[in-house]
Amino acid sequence: MNQTPIRLLDACEELLCRVDSVDQLTARRLASVAGTTPSSISYHFGSQERLIIATAERVYKRLNAERLSMLNAATQKSSPNPPAVEDVIAALVGPSVRWSLEPNSKYRVLVHFTSMSQRSQDPEAYRSVIEGIEHHQVFIHQFRVLAPWLSEADIGWRMSCALGIRSQVTRSRLRNEMLTAHTIDFSDAEQVIARIVEVVAPMFRRAS
């Protein structure tokens, strides 16, 4: 089996976690870390941009697997009853928050990927990663069990809002600290997750 593609993916992931800007990532540098030639990038992935997209997709799969693992753990813990809505929300937003605060996580890969997708002349190349919702469907099903009075579209909208809050929290720390008068420790992942859950959970409760 040809290991060159895997070595290139590993090298790209490693370097994306080290560089300040994706512009610092050169084909020569990638090839050197992977122990191959720059031409192998085009041969196996078509372009350096496509290699980065494939790398980000692999990292996203790990992040999503962690979400689903947390959801499964919450489901098993509460069985035979459904899990608490707070635990489902924590599984949805928690991994991203933790990754964003862990120095050794692969979160920077996703940050660089997002930046590239916003600048790319080929947005279609990013669509399958950015718009992939397979794992979200699992959460929609669980929320439907917990909030049967909400339609699937209503739940999808609430999930989108929850993910939007998560994104603002992970990307705008200084602004969040000022807006909250420094009453929340944004370096404490568990505190941040708990505060997000506190805001999002009422969206899934029946209106009185």
C-alpha positions as CSV (number, residue, x, y, z in Angstrom):
1,M,0.0,0.0,0.0
2,N,1.3,3.5,-0.9
3,Q,1.9,5.4,2.3
4,T,2.8,8.7,0.6
5,P,-0.7,10.2,0.8
6,I,-0.9,9.4,4.5
7,R,2.5,10.9,5.1
8,L,1.5,14.0,3.2
9,L,-1.7,14.3,5.3
10,D,0.2,13.8,8.5
11,A,2.8,16.4,7.4
12,C,0.1,18.9,6.4
13,E,-1.7,18.5,9.7
14,E,1.6,18.9,11.7
15,L,2.6,22.1,9.8
16,L,-0.9,23.7,9.9
17,C,-0.7,23.4,13.7
18,R,2.7,25.2,13.7
19,V,2.3,28.0,11.1
20,D,0.7,31.4,11.8
21,S,-0.6,31.7,8.3
22,V,-1.4,29.1,5.6
23,D,0.8,31.2,3.3
24,Q,3.8,29.9,5.2
25,L,3.0,26.4,4.1
26,T,5.0,25.6,0.9
27,A,5.0,22.5,-1.2
28,R,8.8,22.1,-0.5
29,R,8.2,22.3,3.2
30,L,5.3,19.8,3.1
31,A,7.3,17.4,1.0
32,S,10.3,17.7,3.3
33,V,8.3,16.8,6.4
34,A,6.6,14.0,4.6
35,G,9.8,12.6,3.2
36,T,8.7,12.9,-0.4
37,T,8.9,15.3,-3.4
38,P,6.8,18.4,-4.0
39,S,5.4,16.8,-7.2
40,S,3.8,14.1,-5.1
41,I,1.4,16.6,-3.7
42,S,-0.2,17.2,-7.2
43,Y,0.1,13.6,-8.1
44,H,-1.9,12.4,-5.0
45,F,-4.2,15.3,-4.3
46,G,-4.3,17.5,-7.4
47,S,-3.0,20.6,-5.6
48,Q,-1.7,21.9,-2.3
49,E,-5.1,23.4,-1.6
50,R,-6.8,20.1,-2.1
51,L,-4.3,18.5,0.3
52,I,-5.2,21.0,2.9
53,I,-8.9,20.4,2.4
54,A,-8.4,16.6,2.7
55,T,-6.4,17.3,5.9
56,A,-9.1,19.4,7.4
57,E,-11.7,16.8,6.5
58,R,-9.8,14.2,8.4
59,V,-9.5,16.4,11.4
60,Y,-13.2,17.3,11.2
61,K,-14.0,13.6,11.3
62,R,-12.1,13.2,14.5
63,L,-13.9,16.2,16.0
64,N,-17.3,14.8,15.0
65,A,-16.4,11.4,16.3
66,E,-15.7,13.0,19.7
67,R,-19.1,14.7,19.6
68,L,-20.9,11.4,18.8
69,S,-18.9,9.6,21.5
70,M,-20.0,12.1,24.1
71,L,-23.6,11.8,22.9
72,N,-23.4,8.0,23.1
73,A,-22.0,8.2,26.6
74,A,-24.8,10.6,27.7
75,T,-27.4,8.2,26.2
76,Q,-25.9,5.2,27.9
77,K,-25.7,7.0,31.2
78,S,-29.4,7.9,31.2
79,S,-30.7,4.6,29.8
80,P,-33.5,3.6,29.7
81,N,-34.5,7.2,29.8
82,P,-33.4,9.7,27.2
83,P,-30.4,11.9,28.1
84,A,-30.8,15.4,29.6
85,V,-31.0,18.1,27.0
86,E,-28.1,19.8,28.7
87,D,-25.9,16.7,28.0
88,V,-26.9,16.6,24.4
89,I,-26.0,20.3,23.9
90,A,-22.7,19.8,25.7
91,A,-21.9,17.0,23.3
92,L,-22.7,19.2,20.3
93,V,-20.6,22.2,21.3
94,G,-18.2,20.9,23.9
95,P,-15.5,19.3,21.7
96,S,-15.0,22.5,19.7
97,V,-14.6,24.6,22.8
98,R,-12.2,22.2,24.4
99,W,-10.1,21.9,21.2
100,S,-9.9,25.7,20.8
101,L,-8.3,25.9,24.3
102,E,-6.0,22.9,24.2
103,P,-2.5,23.9,22.9
104,N,-1.9,20.4,21.5
105,S,-5.2,19.9,19.7
106,K,-5.6,20.1,16.0
107,Y,-8.0,23.1,16.2
108,R,-5.6,25.3,14.2
109,V,-6.1,23.1,11.2
110,L,-9.7,24.0,11.2
111,V,-9.0,27.7,11.8
112,H,-6.7,27.8,8.7
113,F,-9.2,25.8,6.7
114,T,-12.0,28.3,7.5
115,S,-9.8,31.2,6.5
116,M,-8.9,29.5,3.2
117,S,-12.5,28.7,2.4
118,Q,-13.4,32.4,2.8
119,R,-10.6,33.5,0.4
120,S,-10.8,30.7,-2.1
121,Q,-11.7,31.2,-5.8
122,D,-13.1,27.6,-5.7
123,P,-15.7,27.5,-2.9
124,E,-17.2,24.4,-4.3
125,A,-14.1,22.5,-3.2
126,Y,-14.9,23.3,0.4
127,R,-18.6,22.5,0.3
128,S,-18.5,18.9,1.2
129,V,-16.6,19.6,4.5
130,I,-18.4,22.9,5.4
131,E,-21.9,21.7,4.6
132,G,-21.6,18.1,5.7
133,I,-24.4,17.5,8.2
134,E,-24.4,13.7,8.6
135,H,-23.4,13.8,12.3
136,H,-25.8,16.7,12.9
137,Q,-28.7,14.4,11.9
138,V,-27.9,12.2,14.8
139,F,-28.3,15.1,17.1
140,I,-31.5,16.2,15.4
141,H,-33.0,12.7,16.1
142,Q,-32.0,13.0,19.8
143,F,-33.5,16.5,20.2
144,R,-36.7,15.2,18.5
145,V,-37.0,12.6,21.3
146,L,-36.5,15.3,23.9
147,A,-38.6,18.0,22.3
148,P,-41.3,16.3,20.1
149,W,-43.3,19.5,20.0
150,L,-40.6,21.0,17.8
151,S,-40.4,20.2,14.1
152,E,-37.1,18.9,12.5
153,A,-36.7,22.4,10.9
154,D,-37.2,24.1,14.3
155,I,-34.6,21.8,15.9
156,G,-32.2,22.4,13.0
157,W,-32.5,26.2,13.5
158,R,-31.9,25.9,17.2
159,M,-28.8,23.7,16.6
160,S,-27.5,26.3,14.1
161,C,-28.0,29.1,16.7
162,A,-26.1,26.9,19.3
163,L,-23.2,26.3,16.9
164,G,-23.2,30.0,16.0
165,I,-22.8,30.9,19.7
166,R,-20.0,28.3,20.0
167,S,-18.2,29.8,17.0
168,Q,-18.4,33.4,18.5
169,V,-17.1,32.1,21.8
170,T,-14.2,30.3,20.4
171,R,-13.1,33.0,17.9
172,S,-13.7,36.3,19.7
173,R,-12.3,35.8,23.2
174,L,-11.3,39.4,23.9
175,R,-14.6,40.8,22.8
176,N,-16.5,38.2,24.9
177,E,-14.4,39.1,27.9
178,M,-15.3,42.7,27.5
179,L,-19.0,42.1,26.9
180,T,-19.3,39.9,29.9
181,A,-17.3,42.4,32.2
182,H,-14.7,39.6,32.7
183,T,-17.1,37.6,34.8
184,I,-16.5,34.4,32.7
185,D,-13.1,32.7,32.6
186,F,-12.8,32.0,28.8
187,S,-9.7,29.9,29.4
188,D,-11.8,27.4,31.4
189,A,-13.4,25.1,28.8
190,E,-15.9,23.5,31.2
191,Q,-17.1,26.9,32.5
192,V,-17.5,28.2,28.9
193,I,-19.4,25.0,27.9
194,A,-21.7,25.3,31.0
195,R,-22.5,28.9,30.1
196,I,-23.3,28.0,26.5
197,V,-25.5,25.2,27.7
198,E,-27.3,27.5,30.1
199,V,-28.2,29.8,27.2
200,V,-29.1,27.2,24.6
201,A,-31.1,24.7,26.7
202,P,-34.3,26.9,27.0
203,M,-34.5,26.9,23.2
204,F,-35.5,23.2,23.4
205,R,-38.0,23.5,26.3
206,R,-41.8,23.7,25.7
207,A,-43.1,27.3,25.9
208,S,-45.3,27.8,28.9
